[in-house]
């Protein structure tokens, strides 16, 4: 069976929504083990990263910190 002529490929699949220029996705800052060591509210991700970095010869690039998300409003 053939498709009706009124339905085109773009009408069926839809189009992508354009992102507004002022919309910015909130991002967490990447912190190193020294920041995790003195954190007042340690998280599971930070504690695990701190333990990995305490091993001799460990190399790390940091871990995203949940506490550094920008506040809404």
N, C-alpha and C positions, 0 to 999 in steps of 0.2 A: 504494500500500500504506500502511496506517496503522501507526503505531508501537505497540509493546506498551504497555499501560497501566502496567506496573511501572516503565518508564523515564521519569523526568521530565526536565525541561530542566536542573535543577540537578545531577542525577545524571550526566547525559551530559557537561556542560561542566565540572563540578567546582566547587569553591568556592575563594575566595581564602584564602591562609594569613594568619593574623593575626600581625603583627610583635610580638615581645616588647618590653615597655617598656624593658628594660635593654639591648637591642641598639641600638648606635649605629654608624652607617656612618662609617668613618674618612674624614676630609676633609683635603685639603691646604690650607695657608694661602696666601693671595694676597699676594705680595711685590711691591715696587716696584723700579724700576731701580737704586736706590742699594744695595739688598741684593744684587742680581745682580752688581753691579760688584765687590763685595768678597767674593763667594762663593769658598770654598776648592775646591769641586768644581763648576765651571760645567757646566750641561747645555745641550743644543742649544736648547731652548725659551727658556731664560734669556738665552743669547747673542743669539738672534734678537730678543728683546724689547729687550735693551739697545741693539742696533744701531738699532732703530726709534726708540727714545726719544732717541738722540743727534742725530737730525735736527731742525733748527730748526722750532718750532711743533708738535711732536709732542705728542699727548695720549694718555695711557695710564691704564688702571685697574688695572694690575698683571697678574701672571701666576701661576698655581698653581705652587708649589714642591714638587718631589717629595721633597726632603729634610725637609720639615716634616710628613710623615705620622707619626702616632703609632706607636710600636713595639709589636709584638704581644708579649704575655706579660709 
